[in-house]
Amino acid sequence: MSKRKIDVAVISDVHLGTFGCRASELRRYLKSIDPEILILNGDIIDGWYFSKRYFPKAHMEVVQLIVKMAAKGKQVYYLTGNHDDVLRRFSPFALGNFILEDKLLLDLDGKKMWIFHGDIFDVSITTSKWLAKLGGKGYNLLIFLNSLINFLPRLFNRPRMSFSKKIKDSVKRAVKHINEFEEAASNLAIENGYDYVICGHIHNAQMRQVENRKGSVTYLNSGDWIENMTALEYTDGNWTIFRYNDKEFDLQKNQPVLQPALSASISFPFRKKKVDQ
């Protein structure tokens, strides 16, 4: 099977071990690429809701694919998030090409890339973890109900609905004045002289230039594999956002239908936004 060669792939917020995880789609995506570096930017395995009673075959196959990449010489970084924060007691840790860290600084083509999950900027996580977990359970229930509601539309080849995404987006807007996640990450990156800051956590794939009085930085977010099914890819000096689409894959063979269709769908323009610090 022909694979797309890329320099770096970044995925986050997979939440293996939960009903909402789109493991089959992620498995197809991982089988379609050949990255030199794979960065797992937090919340890959959901430690908050992990249960031995629910870890389907597709979820295990995602883990196996990642292990195979490391075994074949690919550099794999696992950066901890809030849902897999139990791993923070073991970081930093290295085993062959697999490295566990809380954050990562990469130099790519002379540019400094600062990469971390981003939950440190979430007020609900850092100040009241029990409240965040309670909210997470409610969101998990919405994901489960959403899956049930979308069962019939899938049978009749109708578009999926995502009530949980609409509700979550509404909540994010409501608390924007308390937790300006993107600006906080970008301003700190500018303060430290980084060219790029790359996060996950908020399930919103993004690529934009952020400026303040001290300079500018490119803010990137890899999104999630719950509703949006997105990833970041770096090749030939350029970052792009990959957005999964079933139509671009042969679902019987788990491989891309037409390689150009994949690359044609991932371009995402920069949007400049000036913020005060």
PyMOL commands that set and color helices and strands:
alter all, ss='L'
color gray80, all
select helices_A, chain A and resi 23-32+57-71+85-89+119-121+123-127+129-149+151-155+163-174+181-191+246-248+259-264
alter helices_A, ss='H'
color red, helices_A
select strands_A, chain A and resi 4-11+33-41+75-79+93-95+98-101+103-108+111-116+196-199+206-212+215-221+230-235+238-243+249-250+255-256+272-274
alter strands_A, ss='S'
color yellow, strands_A
deselect
rebuild
show_as cartoon
